[in-house]
Amino acid sequence: MYKEYLKKIVHYSKPYWKTQLYILALWVVISLLGAAVPFINQEIINSLAQSNLLLSKLIQLLILLFVLKTAIVFLNFLAEYRFEYLKKEATADFFQKTYESLQKFPVEKLLQEKGGEYISRILSDGEMAGVVISGLIPSTL
């Protein structure tokens, strides 16, 4: 049962793999840049502890730390923006495909059963599908 759902999710997420890999690459770069911050902090502390303090070295380290933190914030904003945009795009595409299939649905079936249930399911499933499809590759890795 779960294999069937997983196959559907993988099938629906294929058009978005490039964007998912782009987001994943941004997250890896953000992590690597964030891992460099403690080393720069350690170097700043070591340079302050030394008796022969070179002010130029301290200023360079502080500028490097500022640039690094700014790059992390910018890349994080870019990754989150792309992730949210991908969620909206995947949700809209899912809604479009679902509404197209609903138009081919026999009217007699809607009259026999409650038609509102179908619409309710489409809305709730569409939101969830957008979240799952957009985060398939980044979340699993």
Secondary structure, DSSP 8 states (H G I E B T S, - for coil): -HHHHHHHHHHHHGGGHHHHHHHHHHHHHHHHHHHHHHHHHHHHHHHHHSSS--HHHHHHHHHHHHHHHHHHHHHHHHHHHHHHHHHHHHHHHHHHHHHHHHHTS-HHHHHHS-HHHHHHHHHHHHHHHHHHHHTHHHHH-
